[in-house]
Amino acid sequence: MTYFLVMGGLALSVSFTLGWGLWRTGRWLFGRLGRRRAAPSRSAAKPRRGGNATRAARPPTPSRPWRLTRALAPLGSALPLGLVTLLLYGGCRLAAHGMTARDHTAPGAFHRLVEGLGWTAAGLIGLSLLGLVAAWRCRR
């Protein structure tokens, strides 16, 4: 049991460190890609002509994001926690598989814990993806 606690803590810290590093690297990379996009210059726009050309229909402006969307926008930071939970779930599933291969029976509470970790990981990742879409909508 001590072995599982020590190795589990070690695996958790390594997974968290790697997940955090990947998250920060991805944010840095996508931030640099976002800055490289150039805004169209006004000099390339066609000059207006008189008559009906000045009365051309303007494209509709997008509506303001809902309050719920603005509230969910900062939840993109749940992704690293969701990834760590997903890695914990995978490690627990691997431990459960190892226990059944050695003819040991895992307690029922362990299986409920693994199932709870799986649902928590799915919920956190879903919530973070929803937060990322909301942040994208608020930036538009």
N, C-alpha and C positions, 0 to 999 in steps of 0.2 A: 504494500500500500504506500509506503514511503517513497518507493521508487516511482510510482505513478504520480505522486504529488510533486516530487522534485522535477521529474522529466516533463510533467505537464506545465509547471511554472516556467521551466526553461523554454519549452516550445511556445508558450504564450508570449513570453517576452521577445523571443526571436521573431515570431509571427507579427507581433505588434510593431517592432522596429522595422521589419521589411515592408509591412503594409504602409506605415507612416512615410517611409522613404519613397515608396512608389507613388503614394498620393501626392506628396510635395513635388516630386519630379514631374508628374503629369500636370499638375497645376501650373508649374513654371513653364513647361513646354507649351501647353495650350495658351497660356498668357502671352508668350512670345509670338505664337502664331497669330493670335488675335490682333496684336499691335502691328503686324506686317501688312494687314489688309489696308489698302489705301482707299481713302474716300474719293469718289469721283469729283473731278475738278469742275468748277462752274464755267470755265472757258470752253469746255467741250460741249456744253449745252447749246442747242440750236436757238438762234435769235427768234424772238416772237414776231409774228407778222400781224398786221392790223386785221380788222374784220372778225370773222368767226373763230380765228385761231386763238384770240385772247379769251374767248368764252368757252374754251375746251373744258370738258369735265375733269375735275381733279380726282385723283384716286382717293377713296375714303380713308380717313385717318383711323388707325387702330384704336379700339376702345381701351379705356384704362383697365388694368388688371383688377380682378375682384379682390376683396379683402382677404379671402381665404388663400388666394394665390400669393398675395404679398406676405401672408403669415407663413406660408410653406417655403418661401424662397430661401431663407437662411438654413434650411434643413439639409442642404447638400453635404454638410459636414458629418452626417450620420454614416456616410459610406465607409470610412476607415473602421468604425466600430462594427458595422455590418460585416466587413471582410474578416475582421478578427474573429467575430462570432462564427462565421462560416468556416474558418480554419479550425476553431475549437470543435465545431460539429464534426468536421471531417476526422479530426484526431480521435474524438470519442467513438465515432463509427468504426474507425480502424481498431481501437482498443476492444470494442465489442466483438468485432470479427476475430481478433486474436484470442479472446477468451473462449469463444465457441470452438476455435480450432484446437485448443488445448484441453477440451472436455471440461471446462469450468463453466458454471452457470452464473451469469451476471444477475444481480438482484433486480427485481422489477422496478425499483426506484431509479436504477441506472438507465434503464430503457426509457422511462418517462423523462428523465433529465436530457437524454440524447434527443428525444423527440421535441422537447421544449426548446432546446438549443437550435434545432433545425428551423422551427417555426419562428423563433426570435430572429435568426439570421435572415430568413426570407422577408420578415416584416421590416427589419432595419434597412435591408437593401432596397426593398420596394419604396419605403419612405424616403430614402435618400435619392432614388431616381425621380420620384415625384417632386422632391425639393429642387433637383437640378432642372427639371422641366419648368417648374415655377420660376426659378431664377432666370432662366432663358426668356421666359415670357415677360418678366418684369424689366429686363434689359432692352427688349425690343421697342 
